[in-house]
């Protein structure tokens, strides 16, 4: 049986949870910067591919309009936090406070997405779409990872 878009996204979600956990436990220094960079790239690659290959098709169905908009707003909120973290001193007092906010936002978003959005999307998408979107997601996800790692 071929992988579905939901299984593909859960794999990336597990990576995100692991990286944010490592970042929360990190101490100022090179390791913290490496973990933050890995999380930043993972979030950006995942968001771009997810928005293109899950949110966009669901946004086109009236039943998925509100949920898609809500999920896109969550991504925007997390992007702003990541941008803020990137411009500040990783050893500064407020940096970890923002990491804690990002962790909470990320965990809330992933939980809501997996428990509510995936179920709604499962009713909207056909079986063929679910597997086809997984293939497209992984292709775009990998492409974005390469592009972001080079910048």
N, C-alpha and C positions, 0 to 999 in steps of 0.2 A: 504494500500500500504506500502510495506517495505521501510525502510530508505536506501538511496543510500550512497555510499562512499563519494560523494560530500557533502551531508547533514551532515554526520558524521564529516567530516573535517571542515566544516563551524562552527560547534559547538565548536570545539577546537580552531579554529581561533578567535572566539568571546572571549573565555577565555584568550587567549594570548593578544589580544588587551586591554582587561580590566586590566590585570596584568601589562602590560608595562605602561599603563596610570597611574595606582596607583604608580608604581615605579618612574615615572617621577615627580610625585607630592610629593614623600616621603622626609622626613628629616632624617639626620643621626640618627641612633639608632636601637633598636631592631625591630621596625616595618619595617624599610627599609630592614633589613636582612631577615625578614620573607617573605616579598613580593618578594624579589629577589630570595629566595630559591624556592618559589612557581612557579615563572616564569621559573627558571632554570629547575625544574622538569617537568613542563608542556611542555616546548620546547623539552626537550630530549625524553620524552615519545611520544609526537606527531610525532617528526621527525622519530624516529625509526619505529613506526607503519606505518607512511605514506610512508616512503621509501620502506618498505617491501610490502605493500598492495596497493600502487598506482604507485609509481615511477618504481618499478621493472617490473610490467606487461607492463607499457607504454614504458619502455626502450627496451623491446623485439620487439616492432613494429618500423619499420623504420621511420614512421611518427612522432613518439614520442621520438626518440633518442636525438635530440638536446635539446628539451625542458626539458627532464628528466635530462640531464647532467647539464643544466643551473640551474635547481631547486636544484639539489644536491650541486652545488657550492655555492648557496645562504645559504643552511643549514650549510655547512662547515664554511663559513664566519661568520655566527651568532654564531656557536659553539666556534670559536676562541675568539669572543668578550665576550661571557659568561665566558669562561675559564679565560680570562684576568680580568674580573670583580671579579671573585671568588678569585683571588690571591692578590687583592689589598684592601687597606683600604676603606671601604664603606663611610667614612667621608672625604676621600682625595679629593683634588681639581679636579683631572682628572677623578675621578670615574663617576661623573654625565655626563661629556662630552662623555664618552664611552657609558653610558646609552642612551644618545641622539642619538648617531650613531647607536646603536642597535635598538632603536625604529624606526628610519628611515628605516633601512635595513629590519626590520620585516614588517613594514607597506607596503613597496614597494614589498616585496616578496609575502605577502598575497594577495595584490591587483592583481599582475601579475598572481598568481596562480589561483585565483578565476575568473579572466576575460579572461585569455588566456589558461592556462594549463587545467583547468576543461573542457573547450569547446573542446579542442583537444582530451582529454581523453574520453569524452563522445562519440566521433565519433569512437574511437578505441574499447571501451569496450561494451560488450553486456549487456542487461538489467539484466540478471542473474548474470553476473560478478559484476555489480555495486552494487547489493544488497548483494551478497556473500562476496565481499571485505569489505563492511561496517561491517558485523559481525566479520570478521577476524581482521579488524582494531581495533574495540572496545575491543576485547579480548586481543590483544597484547598491546594496549594503557593502559588498566587497569593493566595488568601484569607488564609493565614497570613502571607505577606510583608506584606500591607497592614496586618493587625492588629498585627504586631510592629513595623513602622515607625512606627506611631502611638503606641507606648508608650515 
